[in-house]
Amino acid sequence: MFGAIIGDIIGSTYEWHNVKTEDFELFPQGSRFTDDTVLSVAVAEKILNSHLSAVNSRKSYALWYKQYYRRYPNAGFGQMFEQWAESDILRIQRSYGNGAAMRVTAIGLAYEDLDEVLAEVKDSCYYTHHHTEAIKGAQAVATAVYLAKKQCDKAEIKKKLEKKYHYQFVPLDDIRENYVFDSRTSYSVPPAIEAFFESDSYEDAIRKAISIGGDSDTIACMTGGVAQAYYREIPKKIRLRAMSILDSGLKKVTGEFENKYLK
Ligand SMILES: [Mg+2]
């Protein structure tokens, strides 16, 4: 869970100033948490409170998103999401942006059965990303987190994702030069997971994710969620620095979630 958040924080400045190298400062001035963190924590809180909810799962996700948007309106939300969150009625939006895939780490970590993970992801997309491409990307990320948590080996995870989602995982060295900012799901998800495949540690995965440029906070957030599930260890120095950037509310929910599901 913190793995995804830390990826978002590290990517937050590089989203605007892309670097095409793995050699960069992890937390330059201006590093902050963004919408990726806020909504990842909203998902975690939905899961932690599932047993209390009187509304159905789809609605519950949507209401938590709206609540977290109201708490952190300046976290860098996209315009389309903002309009959805500010609307007085609960409407269905058909976005194919990577916003659904960036927030699902908690789902991959919390559930013990892959079918449950996939159904839960679908619920998490229902109101904001009612679009096959977005749902597919979110399910692919959650599946990667789930399999990484189960300590499947990387070749096996890759094979499963290729087969089920028909993604192609191209070496980062082959895409880096021409990779640009585009928040389409199918453009962001495969390289984010590829960064994990090519890595040998949590930090290495994040450095590789940022090194292609593009939508860096979101890409590193997805990579970070999978990488933490797999490597378990996040260097203490990195964890502490990122924690100092989070506020107490986000820290509390994330801590509770990790205590329950990452022990
Ligand atoms: Mg962001």
Residues whose N, C-alpha, C, O or C-beta is under 5 A from the ligand:
A	BS01	MG	T34 D35 D36 G76 D217
